[in-house]
C-alpha cells in the first residue's frame, strides 16, 4: 500500500511537471507567433536604416560646419576688404567718414536711403564727411558757408563733376560739363536766348499759345498729371527751341528723349536692357534728328525766330558754335527745362490741392488778370510781371519738394577746404537739400507757405540755392518760371480737380510718382 501511495505521488508529480513543460512550450509558441524572431533579411534592413541615419546625421553636421565656415570666412574677408578700403582712403587731412565696398562704395545705401543716409552720416561725422558714391570717392558737404564758397569759386581748383552717365548722354559740350572759357562762351550764348527782352517779345507769346492749346480738352477726364506735365514741358521747349510742336518729328523725338533722361539718372553700366544702354542709343537717335533739322535749316531760305536759329548764327556774337556744340546745347536746354518745369508743375498741382487757402489766393490773382482782358486775349509781359503770388507758389514748391538736391563738383588739384585736404580728382557733393528746411531761414519749414516769399529778400539771401549758385546759376530760371506761371494761369482759371487713387510720391533721387499722379478734372464753372 505504501508503495502504491508513493508510486501515485511520483506519478502525480511527473504529471504536474509535464503539464508545466507543456504550458511553457505553448507560451513560447504563442510569443514566437506574436513576435517572430528577426529574419536575416529584416536584420540587414534594420542595419541599413540605422547606418543611413548615422550617415545623414554626419552629412548634415559636415554641411553645417562648411556653411558656418563659409559664413565666417566671408565675414572675415568682408571685414578685411572693408578695412583695406578704409585704409586705402585714410589719408592725412581727409574728412571723417566711411568708404564702403571697393568699386561700389556706399552707392546702394545712398540711392536707397537718400536723405536718411546723408543725415545718419552727418550725425556720426559732422557737416563735412567722406564717402564713395556713384563710382567716385566723394566729400559730401552740408555746410552752408562751404557750399556757398564752392559754388562761388569755380575754376579755383574746382570744376563740374557730374557722373559719366550724364556726360556721355547729354554730350561733352553741354554747359553743365564745360568750364573755363568754354563755359563762359556757352553761357553767354544761352543767356542771349533767354534775356528778358527775348522772353517778352518772342518766347512768352509762344508759351501762351502752346499752354492754351495743351490745356484745352482736359474737362471731365481722369488724367495722370505727371505724364501731362512731362509732355507739356518737352513740347513747350521744342516749340521754343525749333518751332516743333505737333509735327511728326516731335512724335518720334518724345519717346527717345524720355529714354535719354532715364539714362542720365542711371549707373554707367553699358549692358543690354539697362537704362544706361537705352539712354546711349536714344542719344544717337536724338542727335541724328537734330542734325537733320540743322541741315534742313541750312538748305532752306526761310528765316526762323527760335533758339536753334540763334545758335546757328552765334558767330554774330564773336563765337561760332560747331554743330556738335549746337546739338549738345539744344539737348541741355530741353533736358533742364523738362526736368524742372514738369516736376515743379506737377508738385504745384499737388500742393494746391492739399492747401485750399493757397489755391483760393492763387486763383484770385489769375481771375483778376482775366477780368482785365478779353476772353481770347493772350497773356503779355505786364500780366506775367504782376503774378507776385504765383511766383511765390513756384518758389515754395521748389523749396518744399526739393526738385534739386545738390550739385557735383570735382577737384583738379589737392585743395584745403574747412581745414580738410581734398585730394585731386575727388568729387564734392554740394548737398543743398537740408538748407531748404533750415528754420532760421524758413520758419516752420515743413509747412507749405508761399506767403513767406512775398518778402523778396528771401531770393537774395546768401543761402538761396534753389536754382543753383554762382556762375552756374540756372540761365533759364526766368524762362522756367514764365512757363510754370502760364500753365498755372490757364489751369486754375479753367479747371477744378481732385486726386484719385492715393498715388504715392518718391522724393529721392528725383521727385516722381512711380505709378503716376492721377486727378479728376472738371470745368471750374460746371
C-alpha positions in Angstrom: 0.0 0.0 0.0 2.8 2.3 0.9 4.4 1.5 -2.4 1.3 2.3 -4.2 0.9 5.6 -2.4 4.5 6.6 -3.2 4.1 5.5 -6.8 0.9 7.5 -7.1 2.6 10.6 -5.6 5.5 10.2 -8.1 3.1 9.8 -10.9 1.2 13.0 -9.9 4.4 14.9 -9.6 5.5 13.7 -13.0 2.2 14.6 -14.5 2.3 18.1 -13.0 5.8 18.6 -14.2 4.8 17.5 -17.7 1.9 19.9 -17.6 4.2 22.8 -16.7 6.5 22.0 -19.5 3.6 21.8 -21.9 2.3 25.2 -20.8 5.8 26.8 -21.2 6.1 25.2 -24.6 2.7 26.7 -25.6 3.7 30.1 -24.2 6.9 30.1 -26.2 5.0 29.2 -29.4 2.5 32.0 -28.7 5.3 34.5 -28.2 7.0 33.3 -31.3 3.8 33.7 -33.2 3.1 37.2 -32.0 6.7 38.5 -32.1 8.6 36.4 -34.7 12.3 36.5 -34.4 14.0 38.7 -37.0 14.9 37.1 -40.2 18.3 37.6 -41.8 16.6 40.0 -44.3 14.9 42.1 -41.6 18.2 42.2 -39.7 20.0 43.7 -42.7 17.2 46.2 -43.4 17.4 47.4 -39.8 21.1 47.7 -40.0 20.9 49.6 -43.4 18.4 52.1 -42.0 20.5 52.7 -38.9 23.7 53.2 -40.9 21.8 55.5 -43.3 20.5 57.6 -40.4 24.0 57.9 -39.0 25.4 58.9 -42.4 22.7 61.5 -42.9 23.4 63.0 -39.4 27.1 63.1 -40.2 26.4 64.7 -43.7 24.2 67.4 -42.1 26.8 68.1 -39.5 29.5 68.4 -42.2 27.3 70.7 -44.3 26.6 72.9 -41.2 30.3 73.1 -40.4 31.0 74.0 -44.0 28.3 76.7 -44.1 29.4 78.1 -40.8 33.0 78.1 -42.1 32.0 79.8 -45.3 29.9 82.4 -43.5 32.8 83.0 -41.1 35.2 83.2 -44.0 33.0 85.6 -45.9 32.6 87.8 -42.8 36.3 87.8 -42.1 37.1 88.5 -45.8 34.4 91.2 -45.9 35.8 92.8 -42.8 39.3 92.6 -44.2 38.1 94.2 -47.5 36.3 96.9 -45.7 39.3 97.6 -43.5 41.6 97.6 -46.6 39.3 100.0 -48.4 39.1 102.3 -45.4 42.9 102.2 -45.1 43.2 103.0 -48.8 41.4 106.3 -48.3 42.8 107.1 -44.9 45.0 110.0 -46.0 46.0 112.7 -43.6 43.7 115.7 -43.6 40.6 113.9 -45.2 37.3 114.4 -43.5 36.0 111.5 -41.4 33.5 109.1 -42.9 33.2 105.6 -44.4 34.0 104.4 -47.9 32.0 101.1 -48.1 32.9 98.4 -50.6 35.6 98.7 -53.3 34.2 100.0 -56.6 30.6 100.1 -55.4 31.3 102.1 -52.2 28.1 103.2 -50.5 26.1 103.9 -53.7 23.4 101.4 -52.9 22.8 102.9 -49.4 22.9 106.4 -50.9 20.3 105.7 -53.6 18.0 103.6 -51.5 18.0 105.7 -48.3 18.8 109.1 -49.8 18.4 111.9 -47.2 18.2 109.4 -44.4 21.7 108.1 -45.3 23.1 111.6 -45.5 21.6 112.6 -42.2 22.9 109.5 -40.5 26.4 110.2 -41.8 26.2 113.8 -40.6 25.1 112.7 -37.1 28.2 110.5 -37.0 30.8 112.7 -38.7 29.6 116.2 -38.9 28.6 118.5 -41.8 31.5 117.5 -44.0 32.3 113.8 -44.4 33.8 111.4 -47.0 32.0 108.6 -48.8 32.2 106.7 -52.0 29.1 107.2 -54.2 28.3 107.0 -57.9 31.6 105.3 -58.6 33.8 108.0 -57.1 35.4 108.9 -53.8 33.4 111.9 -52.7 33.3 114.5 -50.0 29.7 115.4 -49.0 29.3 119.0 -47.8 26.2 120.0 -45.8 27.9 123.2 -44.5 26.0 126.2 -45.9 29.0 128.5 -45.9 31.3 126.0 -47.5 28.7 125.2 -50.1 28.4 128.9 -51.0 32.2 129.2 -51.3 32.4 126.2 -53.6 29.6 127.5 -55.8 31.0 131.0 -56.0 34.6 129.9 -56.6 34.6 127.7 -59.7 37.9 127.3 -61.6 39.9 127.9 -58.5 40.7 124.3 -58.4 37.1 123.1 -58.7 35.3 122.2 -61.9 31.9 120.4 -62.6 32.0 116.8 -61.6 28.8 115.2 -63.0 28.6 111.4 -63.4 29.9 109.7 -66.5 26.4 108.6 -67.5 25.3 112.2 -67.6 28.3 113.4 -69.6 28.1 110.6 -72.2 24.3 111.1 -72.8 24.0 114.9 -72.6 27.2 115.4 -74.5 30.7 116.5 -73.6 29.9 120.1 -74.9 26.9 120.7 -72.7 27.0 123.7 -70.5 26.9 121.6 -67.3 30.2 119.8 -68.2 32.4 122.5 -69.7 34.4 125.1 -67.6 36.7 128.0 -68.1 36.5 130.0 -71.4 34.3 127.3 -73.0 31.7 127.7 -70.2 31.8 131.4 -70.5 31.1 131.2 -74.2 28.4 128.6 -73.8 26.7 130.5 -71.0 26.8 133.8 -73.0 25.2 132.1 -76.0 22.4 130.6 -73.8 21.8 133.8 -71.9 21.3 135.7 -75.2 18.5 133.2 -76.0 16.5 133.8 -72.8 17.1 137.5 -72.0 14.1 139.4 -70.6 13.6 141.1 -73.9 13.6 137.8 -75.8 11.2 136.2 -73.3 8.9 139.3 -73.6 8.8 139.6 -77.3 9.3 136.1 -78.7 9.1 133.3 -76.1 6.1 134.3 -73.9 3.7 134.6 -76.9 4.7 131.0 -77.9 4.3 129.7 -74.4 0.8 131.3 -74.1 -0.3 129.8 -77.4 1.0 126.4 -76.5 -0.5 126.3 -73.0 -3.9 127.5 -74.2 -4.0 124.7 -76.7 -2.4 122.0 -74.5 -4.9 122.5 -71.6 -8.0 123.0 -73.8 -9.6 119.5 -73.5 -9.0 118.2 -70.0 -12.6 118.6 -68.8 -14.3 115.6 -67.3 -11.2 113.3 -67.6 -9.1 111.4 -65.2 -5.5 112.3 -66.1 -2.0 111.5 -64.9 -0.8 115.0 -64.2 2.8 113.7 -64.0 2.6 112.4 -67.6 0.8 115.5 -68.8 3.3 117.9 -67.3 6.2 115.9 -68.8 4.6 116.1 -72.3 3.8 119.8 -71.7 7.4 120.7 -70.6 9.0 118.9 -73.5 6.6 120.0 -76.2 6.7 123.6 -75.0 10.5 123.6 -75.0 10.6 122.1 -78.5 8.3 124.9 -79.7 10.7 127.5 -78.3 13.9 125.8 -79.5 12.9 124.9 -83.0 9.3 125.7 -83.7 8.4 122.0 -83.4 5.2 121.2 -81.6 2.9 118.7 -83.2 4.9 117.6 -86.2 5.9 114.0 -86.9 9.4 114.9 -85.6 8.0 115.7 -82.1 6.2 112.3 -82.0 9.4 110.5 -82.9 11.5 112.7 -80.6 9.5 112.4 -77.4 9.9 108.7 -76.6 13.6 108.8 -77.4 14.1 111.8 -75.2 12.3 110.2 -72.3 14.8 107.2 -72.6 17.7 109.7 -72.7 16.5 111.3 -69.5 16.3 107.9 -67.7 19.8 107.1 -68.9 21.3 110.1 -67.3 20.0 109.0 -63.9 21.4 105.5 -64.0 24.8 103.9 -63.2 27.1 103.9 -66.2 26.8 100.1 -66.8 26.7 99.6 -70.6 25.0 96.2 -70.6 21.8 95.1 -72.6 18.5 96.1 -71.1 20.0 98.7 -68.8 18.7 102.3 -68.7 22.2 103.5 -69.5 22.4 101.4 -72.7 19.0 102.6 -73.7 20.0 106.2 -73.0 23.1 105.9 -75.2 21.0 104.5 -78.0 18.4 107.2 -77.6 21.1 109.9 -77.7 22.3 108.7 -81.1 18.7 108.9 -82.5 18.1 112.3 -80.9 21.4 113.6 -82.3 20.6 112.4 -85.8 17.1 114.0 -85.7 18.6 117.3 -84.6 21.4 117.1 -87.2 18.9 116.5 -89.9 16.9 119.5 -88.7 20.1 121.7 -88.8 20.9 120.6 -92.3 17.3 121.2 -93.3 17.5 124.8 -92.0 20.8 125.4 -93.8 19.3 124.2 -97.1 16.2 126.4 -96.6 15.8 130.1 -97.4 13.3 130.5 -94.6 14.0 132.6 -91.5 13.0 131.4 -88.1 12.7 133.2 -84.8 13.7 130.5 -82.4 16.6 129.3 -80.3 18.0 127.0 -83.0 18.3 129.8 -85.4 20.1 132.0 -82.8 22.5 129.2 -82.0 23.3 128.5 -85.7 24.1 132.3 -86.1 26.0 132.5 -82.9 29.0 133.8 -84.9 27.4 137.2 -84.8 28.4 137.2 -81.1 32.1 136.5 -81.9 31.9 132.8 -81.0 30.7 130.4 -83.7 29.3 127.1 -82.2 30.1 123.9 -84.0 27.2 121.6 -85.0 28.2 119.3 -82.1 28.1 122.2 -79.7 24.7 123.4 -81.0 23.2 119.9 -80.6 24.6 119.5 -77.1 23.2 122.9 -76.1 19.7 122.0 -77.5 19.7 118.7 -75.6 20.8 120.6 -72.4 18.1 123.2 -72.8 15.4 120.6 -73.4 16.7 118.4 -70.5 17.0 121.1 -67.9 13.6 122.7 -68.8 11.9 119.3 -69.0 13.1 118.1 -65.5 12.4 121.3 -63.5 9.3 122.6 -65.3 7.5 119.3 -65.4 8.3 118.3 -61.8 7.6 121.7 -60.3 4.3 122.0 -62.2 3.2 118.5 -61.0 4.1 119.3 -57.4 2.4 122.7 -57.5 -0.9 120.9 -58.6 -0.4 118.5 -55.7 0.3 121.2 -53.1 -2.5 123.5 -54.3 -5.0 120.6 -53.9 -3.7 119.9 -50.4 -3.9 123.6 -49.4 -7.3 125.1 -50.4 -6.4 128.6 -49.0 -3.3 128.8 -51.2 -5.4 127.7 -54.2 -8.0 130.3 -53.4 -5.4 133.1 -53.2 -3.7 132.0 -56.4 -7.0 131.7 -58.3 -8.0 135.2 -57.1 -4.8 136.6 -58.6 -5.3 134.9 -62.0 -9.1 135.7 -62.2 -8.1 139.3 -61.6 -5.8 139.2 -64.6 -8.6 137.6 -66.8 -11.1 140.3 -65.8 -8.8 142.9 -67.3 -8.7 141.1 -70.6 -11.0 139.8 -73.3 -11.6 136.1 -73.2 -9.2 135.2 -76.0 -6.5 137.8 -75.2 -3.1 136.1 -74.5 -1.0 136.9 -71.5 1.5 139.6 -72.0 4.6 140.7 -70.2 2.8 143.0 -67.8 0.4 140.2 -66.8 3.4 137.9 -66.1 5.2 140.5 -64.0 2.0 141.1 -62.0 1.9 137.4 -60.8 3.5 138.0 -57.4 1.7 135.2 -55.6 2.2 132.8 -58.4 6.0 133.4 -58.3 5.8 132.8 -54.5 3.9 129.5 -55.1 6.6 128.3 -57.6 9.4 129.2 -55.2 7.7 127.5 -52.2 7.0 124.4 -54.3 10.6 124.2 -55.4 11.8 124.6 -51.8 9.5 122.1 -50.1 9.6 119.4 -52.8 13.4 120.0 -53.3 13.4 119.5 -57.0 17.3 119.7 -56.9 19.1 118.0 -54.1 22.6 119.3 -54.8 25.3 119.6 -57.4 28.6 117.8 -58.0 32.0 119.4 -58.4 35.5 117.9 -58.9 38.9 118.9 -57.6 41.7 119.4 -60.2 44.3 119.7 -57.5 44.7 119.0 -53.8 42.6 121.6 -52.0 42.2 122.7 -48.4 38.6 123.4 -47.5 37.3 123.9 -44.0 40.5 122.6 -42.6 40.3 119.4 -44.6 42.5 118.4 -47.5 40.5 117.2 -50.5 42.7 115.1 -52.9 42.9 115.8 -56.6 40.3 114.0 -58.6 37.8 113.6 -55.8 34.1 114.7 -56.2 32.5 117.2 -53.9 28.7 116.7 -53.4 27.4 120.2 -52.6 24.3 118.9 -50.8 21.8 121.8 -50.6 18.7 119.9 -49.7 18.8 120.5 -46.0 19.2 124.3 -46.3 15.6 124.3 -47.6 14.4 123.1 -44.2 16.5 125.4 -42.0 14.1 127.0 -39.5 16.4 130.1 -39.2 15.8 130.8 -42.9 12.3 129.4 -43.3 10.2 129.4 -40.0 8.0 126.3 -39.8 10.0 124.8 -42.7 7.8 121.8 -43.4 4.7 123.8 -44.0 3.7 124.9 -47.5 3.6 128.7 -47.0 4.0 130.7 -50.3 3.3 134.0 -48.4 6.9 133.8 -47.0 8.2 134.5 -50.5 6.4 137.8 -50.8 9.4 139.2 -48.9 11.6 139.4 -52.0 14.7 139.5 -49.8 14.5 135.7 -49.5 15.6 135.5 -53.2 18.7 137.4 -52.5 19.9 135.8 -49.2 23.2 134.1 -49.2 21.8 130.6 -48.9 19.3 130.7 -51.7 20.4 127.6 -53.7 17.0 126.5 -55.3 18.3 127.5 -58.8 22.0 126.8 -58.2 24.5 129.5 -57.4 27.5 131.5 -58.6 28.3 131.3 -62.3 26.4 128.1 -62.5 23.0 129.5 -61.6 20.4 128.2 -64.0 20.4 130.5 -67.0 16.9 129.5 -67.8 15.5 130.4 -64.4 13.1 133.2 -65.6 12.1 131.2 -68.6 11.1 128.2 -66.5 9.1 130.5 -64.1 7.3 132.0 -67.1 6.3 128.6 -68.4 5.0 127.3 -65.0 3.2 130.6 -64.4 1.4 130.4 -67.7 0.5 126.8 -67.1 -1.0 127.6 -63.7 -2.8 130.6 -65.1 -4.8 128.5 -67.6 -5.1 125.5 -65.3 -6.6 127.3 -62.2 -8.9 129.7 -64.2 -10.4 126.9 -66.3 -10.5 123.8 -64.0 -11.0 122.4 -60.6 -9.7 119.0 -59.7 -9.4 116.2 -57.1 -6.9 113.5 -56.6 -7.9 109.9 -57.2 -6.1 106.7 -56.5 -4.0 107.7 -53.5 -0.8 107.7 -55.6 2.5 107.8 -53.6 5.4 110.2 -54.2 9.1 109.5 -54.1 11.4 112.4 -53.5 14.9 110.9 -54.0 17.0 110.6 -56.1 14.4 112.6 -58.1 10.9 113.8 -57.3 8.4 111.5 -59.0 5.2 109.5 -58.6 6.2 105.9 -59.6 2.7 105.0 -60.5 1.7 108.4 -61.7 -0.3 111.1 -60.0 -4.0 110.9 -61.1 -6.5 113.6 -60.8 -10.2 114.0 -61.9 -10.5 117.3 -63.8 -13.8 119.2 -64.3 -14.8 122.6 -65.5 -14.4 125.3 -62.9 -17.9 126.7 -63.6 -19.8 123.4 -64.1 
